[in-house]
Structure formats: structure tokens, C-alpha cells
């Protein structure tokens, strides 16, 4: 939700920095890889008790995660594999933090499993709809992006709350699990509406030809 709404406000900054990096010859895949390493480093620091350092690294990885796309677009280096790296590495960073929380706080293990399950559900819908809608939908990203209640910024906000107040992990993860399930349901509904209309149009066209 926040990703989609705030993009028009923050994109000029990322376009400016991305332009500088693109002209300097920085490859977007290198930035994507750096975002992964920094994100996993954040989880490791949190596990060992460095919550404030972990918080800084978490948001730095988020900046890198946005910056790679800007560099790719400005530098003309957008690629399917780069989009794949971006999607998969984002999930690895999220998994890393959830594992760190579950290992450090046994009371959060059950809700961590539920959170991971909700991510699998919502992300599966996201990938399936993106692939199926590729021919009829267009996005500035390399992959059709379905907006929803729980997006990347919301993830970072929830993780930040847990980093600052570790005792909030069980309720925070439970609430976020509900948000992600709702997001998956949102995307399923959008897919049903979109593909349902497409099927109705195809059926009407076929009926028209047969008359």
C-alpha cells in the first residue's frame, strides 16, 4: 500500500542517485546482491543483540532494493534475470529475519511459521497473476506488480517495530500475517475480476463469430 502511494514522492530522489550510479557504470545486479548481503547482515546483527545497527542496515538494504530498479531503467539494463533476483532476494531477506526472530525468541516460533506460510500464499498469487497478466497489463517494473495492503514498506515497518521492541514479535507477526493473507485475497479477487472479464470477452467474441 505504502509502496504504491509513496513512489511518486520518493522516485525523484532514486532517479537522481540512480542516474549518477548508472553513468558511473554500476551494474544494477550488483546493487541487488548488495541489498541481499546487507539485509542478511541486518538479521545476523539482530540475532546477536545489535538491534540499532540491525535497524540501520535493514533500511539501507531497502534503499538499495529500490535503487537497483532505478539504475536498471536509467542505464538501459533491465533484464528478466535481474527482476528474478530482485523478487527472490527480497524474500530471502524476509525469511532471514523471521528465522532470526524465531531462533532468538521461542515464544514467537509458531507465529513465525504462520507468517512464513502467509508469505508463501501471497507471493504465489503475486507470481501467478504477474505471469498470467503479462500480456494484458503493463507496469514500470519488469514484472506486473499487484498493489496490496502489505507491501515491502509495510514489511520493513513491522520488522523495525520488532527490532526496537523485541517483546512485540508475537503480536506484531500475528497482525502482519493477517495483513498478508488479506493482501493475497485482494490479489485473488483482482485476478478473478480481470480474468473473468477476459473470459467473458472471449466467449462473447466466439459467440459473435458463430452467429
C-alpha positions in Angstrom: 0.0 0.0 0.0 2.7 2.5 1.0 5.0 1.4 -1.8 2.4 2.3 -4.4 1.3 5.6 -2.7 4.6 7.0 -1.9 6.5 6.1 -5.1 5.7 9.4 -6.8 7.2 11.3 -3.8 10.5 9.3 -3.4 11.1 8.3 -7.0 12.8 11.7 -8.0 15.5 11.0 -5.3 16.1 7.5 -6.5 16.1 8.6 -10.1 18.8 11.2 -9.3 21.0 8.8 -7.4 20.3 6.1 -9.9 21.4 8.3 -12.8 24.7 9.0 -11.1 25.4 5.3 -10.5 24.3 4.4 -14.0 26.7 6.9 -15.5 29.4 5.6 -13.3 28.9 2.2 -14.7 27.5 0.5 -11.7 25.5 -2.7 -12.6 22.0 -3.0 -11.1 22.6 -6.7 -10.3 25.5 -5.7 -8.1 23.2 -3.4 -6.2 20.6 -6.2 -5.9 23.2 -8.5 -4.5 24.4 -5.8 -2.1 20.8 -5.4 -0.8 20.7 -9.1 -0.1 24.0 -9.2 1.8 23.1 -6.1 3.8 19.7 -7.4 4.6 21.0 -10.7 5.8 23.7 -8.8 7.8 20.8 -6.9 9.5 19.2 -10.2 10.6 22.5 -11.5 11.9 23.1 -8.4 13.9 19.6 -8.6 15.4 20.2 -12.2 16.4 23.4 -11.3 18.2 21.7 -8.3 20.0 22.7 -5.4 17.9 19.2 -4.1 17.3 20.0 -0.5 16.4 22.7 -1.5 14.0 20.4 -4.1 12.5 17.7 -1.4 12.1 20.1 0.9 10.1 21.2 -2.0 7.9 17.6 -3.1 7.3 16.6 0.3 5.9 19.9 0.6 4.0 19.1 -2.7 2.3 15.6 -1.3 1.5 17.2 1.8 -0.2 19.4 -0.5 -2.3 16.4 -2.6 -3.1 14.7 0.4 -4.7 17.8 1.8 -6.2 18.7 -1.2 -8.3 15.5 -0.8 -10.4 16.2 2.9 -11.0 19.8 2.2 -12.1 18.5 -0.6 -14.4 15.9 1.6 -16.1 18.1 4.7 -16.5 21.1 2.6 -17.7 19.0 0.5 -20.0 20.0 -2.7 -18.2 16.6 -4.1 -17.3 16.6 -7.9 -17.6 14.3 -10.8 -16.7 17.0 -12.3 -14.6 17.6 -9.0 -12.7 13.8 -8.9 -11.9 14.0 -12.6 -10.8 17.0 -11.7 -8.5 15.1 -8.8 -7.0 12.0 -10.8 -6.2 13.8 -13.8 -4.8 16.4 -11.9 -2.8 13.7 -9.8 -1.2 12.0 -13.0 0.1 15.4 -14.3 1.3 15.9 -11.2 3.4 12.5 -11.5 4.9 13.0 -15.2 5.6 16.4 -14.5 7.2 14.8 -12.0 9.7 11.9 -14.3 10.6 14.3 -17.1 11.2 16.5 -14.9 13.4 13.4 -13.9 15.5 12.2 -17.5 15.9 15.7 -18.6 17.0 16.1 -15.9 19.5 12.5 -15.9 20.9 11.0 -19.3 21.2 7.6 -17.8 22.1 7.5 -16.3 18.5 8.1 -19.6 16.7 4.5 -20.6 16.0 3.5 -17.2 14.7 6.8 -17.1 12.6 5.6 -20.3 10.9 2.2 -18.7 10.2 3.9 -15.6 8.9 6.1 -17.6 6.5 3.1 -19.6 5.4 1.2 -16.4 4.6 4.1 -15.1 2.6 4.2 -18.3 0.6 0.5 -17.9 -0.1 0.5 -14.2 -1.1 3.7 -14.5 -3.1 2.4 -17.5 -5.0 -0.6 -15.5 -6.0 1.6 -12.5 -6.9 3.8 -14.6 -9.2 0.9 -16.4 -10.8 -1.1 -13.3 -11.6 2.1 -11.5 -12.8 2.8 -14.3 -15.3 -0.8 -14.7 -16.5 -1.4 -11.0 -16.8 1.9 -10.2 -18.6 0.3 -10.0 -22.0 -2.5 -7.6 -20.9 -1.1 -5.5 -18.1 1.8 -3.1 -18.1 3.9 -1.8 -15.2 7.1 0.3 -15.0 8.6 -2.7 -13.3 9.9 -5.7 -15.3 7.1 -7.8 -13.7 3.5 -6.8 -13.4 3.1 -5.5 -9.8 -0.1 -6.0 -7.9 -0.6 -3.5 -5.2 -1.9 -4.6 -1.8 -2.3 -3.9 1.9 1.0 -5.4 2.8 3.9 -4.5 0.6 7.7 -4.0 1.1 7.5 -0.8 3.1 4.9 -2.3 5.5 7.2 -5.3 5.9 10.1 -3.1 6.9 7.9 -1.1 9.3 6.8 -4.3 11.1 10.4 -5.6 11.2 11.5 -2.3 12.6 8.9 -2.5 15.4 10.2 -5.9 16.3 13.8 -4.8 16.2 13.1 -1.9 18.6 10.7 -3.8 20.8 11.6 -7.5 20.5 8.9 -8.5 23.0 6.3 -7.3 20.4 7.3 -10.0 18.0 4.4 -12.4 18.6 1.6 -9.8 18.3 3.3 -7.9 15.5 3.9 -11.0 13.5 0.3 -12.2 14.1 -1.1 -8.8 12.8 1.2 -8.8 9.8 0.2 -12.4 9.0 -3.4 -11.3 8.8 -2.4 -8.3 6.6 -0.5 -10.6 4.2 -3.4 -13.1 4.0 -5.7 -10.1 3.2 -3.3 -8.9 0.6 -3.3 -12.4 -1.0 -7.1 -12.4 -1.0 -7.0 -8.9 -2.6 -4.9 -10.1 -5.4 -7.0 -13.2 -5.9 -10.1 -11.0 -6.2 -8.4 -8.7 -8.7 -7.3 -11.8 -10.7 -10.8 -13.2 -10.6 -12.3 -9.9 -11.9 -9.6 -9.4 -14.6 -9.5 -13.0 -15.9 -13.3 -13.3 -15.5 -13.8 -10.3 -17.8 -11.3 -11.7 -20.2 -13.1 -15.0 -20.4 -16.4 -13.3 -20.9 -15.0 -11.2 -23.7 -13.5 -14.2 -25.4 -16.8 -16.1 -25.0 -18.7 -13.1 -26.5 -16.3 -12.9 -29.4 -16.7 -16.6 -30.2 -20.5 -16.4 -30.0 -20.4 -13.4 -32.3 -18.3 -15.3 -34.9 -20.7 -18.3 -34.7 -23.8 -16.2 -35.4 
